[in-house]
Amino acid sequence: MKANKNMSAMLGTCIISASAAALAVPSLAFADDGSSAGIGAIMPNMVEFIPMLVAFIILWIVLAKFGWPAFNRILEQRKSTIADSLKKSEEARVESERVLAEYKQQLNDAKKQSSLIISEAKRAGEAAKADITAQAQREADGMIEKARVAIETEKKSAISELQGSVVDISTAVASKLIDQDLSDDEHRKLIEHYVDEAGSLNAN
Amino acid sequence: MPTNRQLAKQEADIYAETLFEAQNKAGGQDAVLEVRAQIEEIIAYNRSHVDLTDALKDMSYSPEQRKALVEHVFADCASTLQSMLGVMAERGDIDMLSRVWNGYNREIAEKLHVVVVDVTTRVALDDHLRKVITDKVSADLGSNIVLREQVDPSILGGIVMSANGKRIDASVASLIDRARTVLKQTSSDGGEC
């Protein structure tokens, strides 16, 4: 804004200086009226020059008063808009970089956490596997031991039952033989023998 | 103060003494011993016939009904024994019959000075065996002996004697039973048959 004002001032100064110089040497312009074929060919016609100068100055004043400020305002707005856009895009870039960094950090954290969870799960799984294996081994050992004891018990029971049956059969056979083979006289001898060998009915 | 057990024994002794006196007066030692044998048979019969015992103890029957039942069932017994059983049934004392039998044995020992020895054998005794048994038991008990003989093939052989509530089992059947028990115990302990 300030530069534009300076430029306008310089332009005005130049125009005024040129006008003053032209007014200061009118003699030269009119000295050689008769020699218009020489320098007069390049010198302005004052009758035309002054109105044009006045019109120029008026145009310059109008433009300096109304044109340049509007033009400068548009440029300033455009500049401001571009600066804001650049600033916003920079902020967006910084924000996106920050978010990206944050996401990367979160991703790294998530990876670390997932690795930790996986390793923990693996460790827990290994421990559970070991426990289950040990428990199964203990149960299997217990079942085998119970089965072994049951088999041993059944075996002893069967042997005992068999031996009992043998004893029953043997004594039954002995009973039959004694009952059938002894005569009455032999029975009486046996009775006498037992009476001699028997204890006392008066014993306490 | 006498306990219920003592009172029951006293009551049973009264039954036994009354029965003994009546039989002794009626027929002497033989009659007394005959009734003793009948009481023993009745006790064994009652043990194997619970319905009869329950009926005789059932207070829903009148005393007269219980007495009539006893006289009907034991009609073949001695009259004095029938009368005593009838009184016991009327009074609900039929459970005392074992005590009465013990008291009756004591009466025999104290008043007849004899001890009845029950002898069970596989074959009938001959005179020689009776003398051997009588001599041995007399020497053991120090009193006169009356043998009550019984033949039971189930004992297989040998002899079973009992007197004064004591019993000597020298039968072949019991010997075999003991042998069976020992053999089974030995085998169950892991020994060799």
Interface residues (C-beta under 8 A of the other chain):
Chain A: I159 S160 Q163 G164 V166 V167 D168 S170 T171 A174 S175 I178 D179 L182 D184 H187 R188 L190 I191 E192 Y194 V195 D196 E197 A198 G199 S200 L201 N202 A203
Chain B: V117 T121 R122 V123 L125 D126 H128 L129 V132 I133 K136 V137 D140 L141 G142 P153 L156 G157 G158 I159 M161 S162 A163 N164 K166 I168 A170 V172 A173 I176 D177 A179 R180 L183 K184 S187 S188 C193
